[in-house]
């Protein structure tokens, strides 16, 4: 089942705050952040946000925006450890991590 890009915005952190954040969130999800180290979320978590369980990448779809924002913040600060997510989260700018 394929989910439209607009439907996917409903699952991204900050998707309902402002149109600018929604556009940024979609871009980060599909293309990555401004820093080359901030790869697109869809690379590992799938184009539909449902994750890739066989590879150990969890779903992002349907998770609350506050929860996802906290996880990115925790990865950025190092209080949550994951060798894949740590450098990606740290490569996001403050605005990108909030988007």
N, C-alpha and C positions, 0 to 999 in steps of 0.2 A: 504494500500500500504506500503510495507516495503522498506526502503532505505538501501542500502549496507553500511557497516561501512566506506568504502573508500569515498563514496559519502557524507556521513555525515561529514567527515573531511573538506569538502569544506565550511561548515557552522560554524566551530569552530574558535574561536579567535586564530590567529597566525598559522593557518594550513599551510600557504604557506611560512613561514619564513625559516625553516630548517626541515629536516627529524626528528631530535631529538625533536623539538617542536611539530611536528605533532603526533609523538608517544605519547608524554606526554599529549597532548590535548585529544587524543582518550582515554587514560587511565583515565584521570581525568573525562571525560564525562561518561565513562562506569563503572569505579571502584572507583573513588574518589581520593582525594589527599593523600599525605603521612601522614597527621594528621587525625586521626579517625573522627574528627569533620567536615572535608571537604568531605561530602558525595558526591556520584556520581551525576552529573547533571541529568543523565537519570532517577534517582529515582523520581524526581518531574516533569521534563520537558519531559519525555517519551523517549523511546529508539530511536525514530525517530526524536527527537527534536521538535516535533510539539506541545508540551505542553499538558496540561490537563485543558482545559478551565472550566470544571465543578467544578474543585477543586481550580481554581484561579491561576494556574501555566501557564505563557505565553510560547509561542513558542520561540525557539532559532534558529531553522532552518531558513535560508535565511536572517538572520540579519547580517549586516556588522561587521567584526571582530573588527574594531575600536570602534564601538558602544558597543559591548559586553565587550570589555576590559575596557572601561570607566565606564560601569555600575558596574563591579566587583570592580574597583578602588573606586568608590563612595560608594559602600556598605562597603568596607574595612575601609574607612576613617570615615564612619558614616554620610557623607554628603547626602547619600540617605538612607532612613530608611525603613526597612522591618524586622519584627521580625523573619522571617524564614531565609532570605538571609544574614542578618548581621553576625551571628555566623559562617555560612558556608564560606562566603567570607573571614572573618578574620582568619579562620583556614587554608586557602590556603597560601602557601609560596609565596614570591614575584614572583619567576619563574613560579610557577603553575598558578598564577593569570594572568600572561602575556601569558602563553601557551593557 
